[in-house]
Amino acid sequence: MLPGPCFPLRSTSFQLSIGTTLCDVERRVGIFLPTTPPGEVADRLKLAWDHDPLKALKLICNLRKVRGTGKSDREGFYTTALWLHQHHPKTLAGNVAAFADFGYFKDLLEILFRILEGAESRKSAKRIGIYWQIYMLNGRGKKRRIGKKRRNEEKKRRRKEAFKAMAEFRGGKNSTPEERRIERARRVVERFNNDADFRFLHNCISDLFAQLLRSDMEIITLLCETIAKKVFPVAEFPEYEGVEEAHYAYRVRDRLRKEVLVPLRKALQLPEVYIGANDWGSLPYNRVASVAMKTYKTQFYNHDEKRFKEYLQKVKSGEATIAAGALLPHEIIESLNDGDEGEVAELQWRRMVDDMAKIGKLSNCLAISDVSGSMEGIPMKVSVALGILVSELSEEPWKGKLITFSRNPKLQKVEGESLKSKSEFVERMEWGMNTDFQKVFDVILEVAVKGKLKAEEMIKRLFVFSDMEFDQASSNPWETDYEAIVRKFKEKGYGECVPEIVFWNLRDSMATPVAGNQKGVALVSGYSKNLMKIFLEKGRIIDPVEVMDAAIAGEKYQKLVVLD
């Protein structure tokens, strides 16, 4: 089916009144996707905070957490942090150390910056850069029949227009970088003196940095001195006999640095060190982290093509490894078109699948990947990526298969030998403007009955990657679609093995398929593959509250406190 001129969101008659359950709290805090309007973020946070402040605070930190079950949503975290500063400034300031633990210390500085410059400051800076490019590049590529003088005049004209456009964007002000720096400094001082909440947060962050730096210095000085004396004791190094204690301590610390710490630093083999030194021939590719590999691979090809290709060949043969831990599935798929013919992305994908399979396969799982028009943008990419991931982690007879998102869904084998060909195939799968969710389970039951599958071979989990809105499937107004599905499975003799349904929200949609306390159903949101680890590690029965509690469990979350 060819896409039409517009793609309205699918309607549904699912019941929406689930009340202020814990699951509702997760929905309101967890569904902060890039498409969520800022006003709705504030409204949802307030509702969540009014219900359970500590749990809402934990869910905010879950947005930032990179590893484990975190969503790795830095922008979403910054948005919620600004809301905290506006409504609960003491809680924000009192948890700065914990916040840094979920992300990194630069987050604290970024929060201060956005409080001072505004929530949209980073986007504004990018738009200014775009203005510059548009005006400065305007006119390039034309036939150069004009003389040098004319070209210089044209360049000056474009430059003048670029400055004028940027000045208009800044509110009519056109200043030098030094003037802007002085103006920012003035605003910081003024805000610090007149805004008690900003001053308190500023002091808490500066105190944390000072405390940690002081601690580092003490550890470096005292610990290094103690270690140095043990590594170079006077009894074994006669050159230190008779040397004054203070001088001896200084000399062995310096010797420890030169002869031990510097070589150890080299042993870390950080890629930036080699890149900065232009020492491409010595760069150890097997030590490059996943994000760094994605970022620098073009430079590796340009500066060290032969060695880099040899390394990739070793990864293919199993002689070497490649990192993929910090990348999200759709980020890997996006990098298929980076110019290296997807070679690095293919290997990183294989590593990610292997790592997740070691945790415990998603046995007998199936996915519905919505690739309809309303999923345009990042949600579409994520739907494709997560759908392929589930298909590759599942076991026979469901391995390598997806269900199409349409009014007449089909069980579709994902065709293609490479990740690129598979992703292109999924994007081209049949789709409709909406889906008949009941027919999806009819397809599953048909396969089970025809194949005479045993109960243990039946689908255990059905992942639905969409925008959370589905067609009405039952004429009975007092039961949800899920209850109708349970009835159908009992009729076919599979009443004891009704699949668990995971509704995975990839867009900012507020429709609610079932009540929050309905067993066998989970509501999750976000783009992180780490959420899947919950389902890999949990037992058979799951519900939305269990998913939420598992996502915000752990030692780091116990350090959070609500102060206002």
C-alpha positions in Angstrom: 0.0 0.0 0.0 1.3 3.4 -1.0 1.4 6.1 1.7 -1.2 8.8 1.5 -0.7 12.5 1.9 -1.2 12.3 5.6 -1.2 9.7 8.3 -3.7 10.3 11.1 -3.1 8.4 14.4 -5.1 5.2 14.7 -8.2 5.4 16.9 -9.2 2.9 19.6 -11.9 2.3 22.1 -9.7 0.8 24.7 -10.6 1.8 28.3 -8.4 4.7 29.4 -9.4 5.1 33.0 -6.8 3.2 34.9 -6.6 5.7 37.8 -3.5 6.8 39.7 -1.8 3.4 39.9 1.9 2.9 40.1 1.8 1.8 36.4 0.2 5.2 35.6 3.1 6.9 37.4 5.5 5.0 35.1 3.5 6.0 32.1 3.5 9.6 33.0 7.2 9.7 33.9 8.6 7.0 31.6 7.0 8.2 28.4 9.2 11.3 27.9 10.1 10.7 24.3 11.6 13.3 21.9 8.1 13.9 20.6 6.6 14.8 24.0 5.7 18.5 24.2 7.4 20.4 27.1 4.0 21.4 28.5 2.9 17.7 28.8 6.2 16.8 30.4 5.4 19.2 33.3 1.8 18.0 33.6 2.8 14.3 33.8 5.6 15.0 36.2 3.3 16.8 38.5 0.8 14.0 38.5 3.5 11.4 39.1 5.1 13.5 41.9 1.8 14.0 43.6 1.2 10.3 43.7 4.7 9.1 44.8 7.6 11.6 44.9 10.4 9.2 45.5 9.2 6.8 42.8 8.9 9.7 40.4 12.4 10.8 41.3 13.7 7.3 40.6 12.0 7.2 37.2 13.6 10.5 36.3 17.0 9.0 37.0 16.1 6.0 35.0 15.8 8.3 32.0 19.5 9.1 32.3 20.9 5.8 33.3 23.0 4.3 30.5 23.7 0.8 31.7 21.4 -1.9 33.0 17.7 -1.1 32.5 18.1 2.7 32.0 16.7 4.5 29.0 19.8 6.5 28.1 17.7 9.6 27.4 20.0 12.5 28.2 17.7 15.2 26.8 14.7 13.8 28.6 16.7 13.8 31.8 17.7 17.4 31.4 14.1 18.4 30.8 12.9 16.8 34.0 15.9 18.2 35.9 14.8 21.7 35.0 11.3 20.9 36.2 12.8 19.7 39.5 14.7 23.0 39.8 11.5 25.0 39.2 9.2 23.0 41.6 11.5 21.0 44.0 14.9 22.9 44.0 16.1 21.3 47.3 15.5 17.8 46.0 17.5 18.6 42.8 20.4 20.2 44.7 20.4 17.5 47.4 20.8 14.7 44.8 23.5 16.1 42.6 26.0 13.4 43.6 23.5 10.6 42.8 22.5 12.3 39.5 26.2 12.3 38.4 26.3 8.6 39.2 23.5 7.8 36.8 25.1 9.8 34.0 28.4 11.7 34.3 29.6 14.9 36.0 29.1 17.1 32.9 25.4 16.6 33.4 25.5 18.9 36.5 27.2 21.6 34.5 24.8 21.2 31.7 21.8 21.6 34.1 23.3 24.8 35.5 23.9 26.1 31.9 20.3 25.4 30.8 18.8 26.9 34.0 20.8 30.1 33.2 20.4 30.2 29.4 17.1 28.5 29.0 15.8 25.0 28.2 16.1 25.6 24.4 19.6 27.1 24.5 21.3 24.1 22.9 18.7 24.0 20.1 19.0 27.7 19.6 22.8 27.4 19.2 22.3 24.7 16.6 19.8 26.9 14.7 22.3 29.8 14.7 24.9 27.5 13.1 22.3 26.5 10.5 21.7 30.1 9.7 25.4 30.6 9.1 25.6 27.7 6.8 22.5 28.7 4.8 23.7 32.2 4.2 27.3 31.5 3.7 26.7 28.6 1.3 24.0 30.4 -0.6 25.3 31.1 -4.1 28.0 28.5 -4.1 28.2 26.1 -7.0 27.2 28.7 -9.6 29.3 29.1 -12.7 32.3 31.3 -12.0 32.3 33.7 -14.8 32.6 36.7 -12.6 35.9 38.1 -11.6 37.8 37.8 -8.3 36.6 41.2 -7.1 33.0 40.3 -7.8 33.4 37.0 -5.9 34.9 38.7 -2.9 32.0 41.2 -2.9 29.5 38.3 -3.1 31.3 36.6 -0.2 31.1 39.8 1.9 27.4 40.1 1.1 26.6 36.6 2.2 28.7 37.1 5.4 26.8 40.3 6.2 23.5 38.6 5.6 24.5 35.7 7.9 25.5 38.0 10.7 22.2 39.9 10.2 20.2 36.7 10.4 21.9 35.5 13.5 21.5 39.0 15.1 17.8 38.8 14.4 17.6 35.4 15.9 19.3 36.7 19.0 16.7 39.4 19.3 18.4 42.1 17.3 21.7 41.9 19.2 24.9 41.4 17.2 28.0 41.1 19.5 31.4 39.6 19.4 32.2 36.3 21.2 34.1 38.2 23.9 31.1 40.5 24.5 28.8 37.5 24.7 31.1 35.8 27.2 31.1 38.9 29.4 27.3 39.2 29.2 27.0 35.5 30.2 29.3 36.1 33.2 27.2 39.1 34.2 24.0 37.1 34.1 25.6 34.3 36.2 26.7 36.7 38.9 23.3 38.5 38.9 21.4 35.2 39.1 23.7 33.9 41.8 23.1 37.0 43.9 19.4 37.3 43.4 18.1 33.7 43.0 18.4 31.6 46.2 17.5 28.3 44.5 20.1 28.8 41.8 22.7 29.8 44.4 22.0 26.7 46.5 22.3 24.4 43.4 25.4 26.2 42.3 27.0 25.8 45.7 26.0 22.1 46.0 27.6 21.3 42.6 30.7 23.4 43.3 31.0 21.7 46.8 30.7 18.3 45.2 33.4 19.1 42.6 35.7 20.6 45.3 35.2 17.7 47.7 35.9 15.1 45.0 39.0 17.0 43.7 40.3 17.4 47.3 39.7 13.7 47.9 41.5 12.8 44.7 44.4 15.0 45.6 44.6 13.4 49.1 44.4 10.0 47.6 46.9 10.7 44.9 49.3 12.3 47.4 49.0 10.0 50.4 48.2 6.8 48.6 50.8 7.4 45.9 53.4 8.2 48.6 52.5 5.0 50.5 52.6 2.9 47.4 55.8 4.5 46.2 57.6 3.8 49.4 56.5 0.1 49.2 57.5 -0.1 45.5 60.9 1.6 46.1 61.8 0.8 49.8 65.1 2.1 51.2 66.1 -1.4 52.1 66.1 -2.5 48.5 67.2 0.8 46.9 70.4 2.0 48.5 70.4 5.3 46.6 67.8 6.5 49.1 69.8 5.7 52.2 70.5 8.8 54.3 68.0 10.9 52.2 65.8 13.2 54.3 62.2 11.7 54.6 60.4 14.6 52.8 62.9 14.5 49.9 62.7 10.7 49.8 58.9 10.8 49.6 59.0 13.3 46.8 61.6 11.3 44.8 59.8 8.0 45.0 56.5 9.6 44.1 58.0 11.1 41.0 59.7 7.8 40.2 56.4 5.9 40.6 54.8 8.3 38.2 57.5 7.9 35.5 58.2 4.2 35.8 54.8 2.8 36.9 51.8 5.1 36.3 52.8 6.4 32.9 53.3 2.9 31.5 50.0 1.9 33.1 48.3 4.8 31.4 49.6 3.6 28.1 48.2 0.2 28.9 44.7 1.6 28.9 45.2 2.3 25.2 42.6 5.0 24.9 42.0 5.8 21.2 41.9 9.5 21.8 45.6 9.4 22.9 46.7 7.8 19.6 44.4 10.1 17.5 45.7 13.2 19.2 49.3 12.1 18.6 48.5 11.2 15.0 49.8 7.7 15.8 47.3 5.8 13.8 49.6 2.8 13.2 49.7 2.0 16.9 46.0 2.4 17.7 44.6 -0.9 19.2 41.1 -1.2 17.6 40.0 -4.0 19.9 40.1 -1.4 22.8 37.9 1.1 21.1 34.5 1.6 22.9 31.3 1.2 20.9 30.3 4.9 20.7 33.9 5.8 19.9 34.0 3.2 17.1 30.8 4.6 15.6 32.2 8.2 15.9 35.8 7.6 14.6 35.4 4.8 12.1 35.5 7.2 9.1 38.8 8.6 10.4 40.1 5.0 10.9 39.3 4.3 7.2 40.9 7.6 6.1 44.1 7.3 8.1 44.7 3.6 8.7 42.6 1.8 6.1 44.7 -1.4 5.8 45.1 -2.1 9.5 41.4 -1.2 10.2 40.2 -3.6 7.5 42.4 -6.3 8.8 41.0 -5.8 12.3 37.4 -6.0 11.0 38.3 -9.2 9.1 39.5 -10.7 12.4 36.3 -9.7 14.1 34.4 -11.5 11.4 36.5 -14.6 11.8 36.2 -14.5 15.6 39.9 -13.7 16.2 39.0 -10.3 17.6 36.1 -8.5 19.3 34.2 -5.3 18.7 32.3 -3.3 21.4 28.6 -2.6 21.1 27.4 -2.2 24.7 26.5 1.5 24.8 24.8 1.7 21.4 21.0 1.4 21.0 19.7 -1.0 18.3 18.4 1.8 16.0 21.7 3.7 16.3 23.5 0.7 14.9 21.0 0.4 12.0 21.2 4.2 11.4 25.0 3.9 10.9 24.5 1.3 8.1 24.5 4.3 5.7 27.6 6.0 7.1 29.7 5.4 4.0 31.6 2.2 5.0 28.8 0.0 3.5 27.6 -0.9 7.0 30.6 -3.2 7.7 31.2 -1.8 11.3 27.4 -1.7 12.0 27.0 -5.3 10.9 29.7 -6.5 13.3 28.4 -4.3 16.2 24.9 -5.7 15.7 26.2 -9.3 15.8 28.1 -8.5 19.1 24.9 -6.9 20.6 22.8 -10.0 19.7 25.4 -12.4 21.1 25.7 -10.4 24.3 22.0 -10.4 24.9 21.6 -14.1 24.0 24.1 -15.0 26.7 21.9 -13.4 29.3 19.1 -15.8 28.3 17.3 -16.1 25.0 13.9 -14.5 24.4 12.6 -18.0 23.9 9.4 -18.3 21.8 8.9 -14.6 21.4 7.4 -12.7 18.5 7.2 -9.0 17.6 4.8 -6.8 15.7 6.8 -4.0 14.1 4.6 -1.1 13.2 6.0 0.5 10.0 2.8 2.5 9.1 2.7 6.1 8.2 2.0 7.4 11.7 5.3 5.9 12.9 7.4 8.2 10.6 10.7 9.3 12.0 12.7 7.8 14.9 9.8 5.6 16.1 9.8 3.9 12.7 13.6 3.2 13.0 13.3 1.9 16.5 10.3 -0.3 15.6 12.3 -1.9 12.8 15.5 -2.3 15.0 13.7 -3.8 18.0 11.6 -6.1 15.8 14.7 -7.6 14.1 16.4 -7.9 17.5 13.5 -9.9 18.9 13.3 -12.1 15.8 17.0 -13.0 16.0 16.9 -13.7 19.8 13.8 -16.0 19.7 13.8 -19.7 19.1 12.2 -21.9 16.5 9.6 -22.0 15.1 9.4 -18.3 15.7 13.0 -17.4 15.0 13.5 -14.8 12.2 9.8 -13.9 11.9 7.7 -10.9 12.5 4.0 -10.1 12.3 2.9 -7.4 9.9 1.1 -4.3 11.3 -2.1 -4.3 9.2 -5.8 -5.1 9.3 -5.0 -8.5 7.9 -1.7 -9.4 9.8 0.6 -12.1 8.5 3.4 -14.1 10.0 6.3 -12.8 7.9 9.8 -14.3 7.6 12.4 -11.5 7.7 14.4 -11.9 4.4 18.0 -10.9 3.8 21.5 -12.1 4.7 22.7 -8.8 6.1 21.4 -6.4 8.7 21.0 -3.7 5.9 18.9 -6.0 3.7 16.8 -7.2 6.7 16.0 -3.6 7.9 15.1 -2.6 4.3 12.8 -5.6 4.0 11.0 -4.9 7.3 10.5 -1.2 6.3 8.8 -2.4 3.1 6.5 -4.9 4.8 2.8 -4.6 4.3 1.1 -2.1 6.6 -2.2 -0.4 7.0 -3.5 2.8 8.6 -4.5 0.7 11.6 -4.3 -2.9 12.9 -6.8 -5.5 13.9 -5.2 -6.7 17.1 -7.5 -9.7 17.5 -6.4 -11.1 14.1 -2.8 -11.1 15.3 -3.6 -13.7 17.8 -5.8 -15.6 15.3 -2.6 -15.9 13.2 -0.7 -17.2 16.2 -3.4 -19.7 17.0 -3.6 -20.9 13.4 0.1 -21.6 13.3 -0.1 -23.4 16.6 -3.1 -25.6 15.6 -1.7 -26.4 12.1 1.7 -27.3 13.5 0.2 -29.2 16.4 2.5 -27.2 18.7 2.9 -28.3 22.3 2.1 -25.8 25.0 5.9 -25.2 25.6 6.3 -24.3 21.9 3.6 -21.7 22.0 4.5 -18.0 21.9 5.4 -16.9 25.4 5.7 -13.1 24.7 4.4 -10.8 22.1 6.2 -7.5 21.7 4.2 -4.7 20.1 6.4 -1.9 18.9 4.0 0.9 18.0 2.4 4.1 19.2 0.1 2.3 21.7 -3.2 2.7 19.8 -5.1 -0.3 18.4 -8.5 -1.2 17.0 -11.4 -2.3 19.0 -11.5 -6.1 19.1 -14.5 -6.9 21.3 -18.1 -6.0 21.2 -18.4 -6.4 24.9 -17.9 -3.0 26.5 -16.9 -4.5 29.9 -13.8 -6.4 28.7 -10.6 -5.4 27.1 -9.0 -6.8 24.1 -6.7 -8.9 26.3 -9.6 -10.6 28.0 -11.0 -11.5 24.6 -7.7 -13.0 23.6 -7.6 -15.1 26.8 -11.1 -16.5 25.9 -10.0 -17.4 22.3 -6.9 -19.2 23.6 -9.0 -21.3 25.9 -11.3 -22.2 23.1 -8.3 -23.6 21.1 -6.9 -25.6 24.0 -4.1 -23.2 24.9 -5.7 -21.6 27.9 -2.7 -22.3 30.2 -0.2 -20.6 27.8 -1.7 -17.3 26.8 1.2 -15.1 25.7 2.4 -12.2 27.8 2.0 -9.0 25.9 4.5 -6.2 26.0 3.1 -2.9 24.8 6.2 -0.9 23.9 5.4 2.8 23.3 7.7 4.4 20.7 5.8 7.7 20.5 4.1 10.1 22.8 0.7 8.4 22.9 -1.4 8.2 26.0 -3.8 5.4 25.0 -3.9 2.6 27.6 -4.7 -1.0 26.4 -5.4 -2.6 29.8 -5.6 -1.8 33.4 -2.3 -1.3 35.1 -2.8 -4.3 37.5 -3.7 -6.8 34.7 -1.4 -9.8 35.0 0.5 -10.9 31.9 0.7 -7.4 30.4 3.6 -4.9 30.5 3.6 -1.3 29.5 7.1 0.1 28.7 8.4 3.0 26.7 11.7 4.4 25.4 14.4 3.3 22.9 16.7 1.2 25.1 17.5 -2.4 24.5 18.3 -2.6 28.2 14.6 -2.8 29.0 14.5 -6.2 27.3 16.9 -7.5 30.0 14.0 -7.2 32.4 12.0 -9.8 30.4 15.1 -11.9 29.9 15.7 -12.1 33.7 12.1 -12.3 34.9 9.9 -15.4 35.3 6.9 -16.0 33.1 4.3 -13.8 34.8 4.9 -10.1 34.5 2.8 -7.0 34.9 3.4 -3.2 34.4 4.2 -2.6 38.1 6.8 -5.4 38.2 8.4 -3.9 35.1 8.6 -0.5 36.7 9.9 -1.8 40.0 12.6 -3.9 38.3 13.7 -0.9 36.2 14.3 1.3 39.3 15.7 -1.3 41.6 19.3 -1.3 42.6 21.8 0.4 44.9 22.0 3.6 43.0 18.3 4.3 43.3 18.4 3.8 47.1 20.7 6.9 47.4 17.9 9.3 46.1 16.1 11.4 48.6 13.1 13.8 48.4 13.7 17.0 50.3 10.8 19.3 49.3 
